[in-house]
Amino acid sequence: MEQNLQIVSPMSNQGRNAYVTERLTNTLLVLLRDKPISDISISELCEGAGVGRVSFYRNYTEKEDILKAYIDLLFQSFMDEYHNYSEGIERPLSDLIRALFTHIEDHLDFYRLLNERGLVYLLKDVVVEICGLKPESSKIEAYSKAFVAYTLYGWVEVWFQRGMKESATEMADMFKNLGL
């Protein structure tokens, strides 16, 4: 589960930060396979990553921030693909649902790990973002998008709880059959 790093000089600040974030991310994912995030200390994480505590705190406030950044990275790729495919085309919501669940299936090991460790809640902000929910929207747009975003997040959460049995296509078809 390596991050896609830009090619930069390893001696630049950007290069050092990329190295630190990659090492911390990979180490946290390995440690999470064996124990809950609450049982992982910052010291253990930094030692396993081969970086200092100062490097951790220069990039993150808490361990969950590492996972949030990784989720953002994964979802940036998802959003780029989805928007490139649908640019200028009005697509039904079931297409977004299919794309979202396909994305999760494509990174199933990572998302299963989040589920096993009770960290699925970290996906909420990303789901809200992909639905375009913004406080400055008109009231009808804001509440409509909130309905979709939190419904979609609920579906993701229940899908995890049920053991992720349904395929992305089944999830989209179920939504379409609801007539929403």
Beta strands, then each sheet from edge to edge (+ up, - down):
end
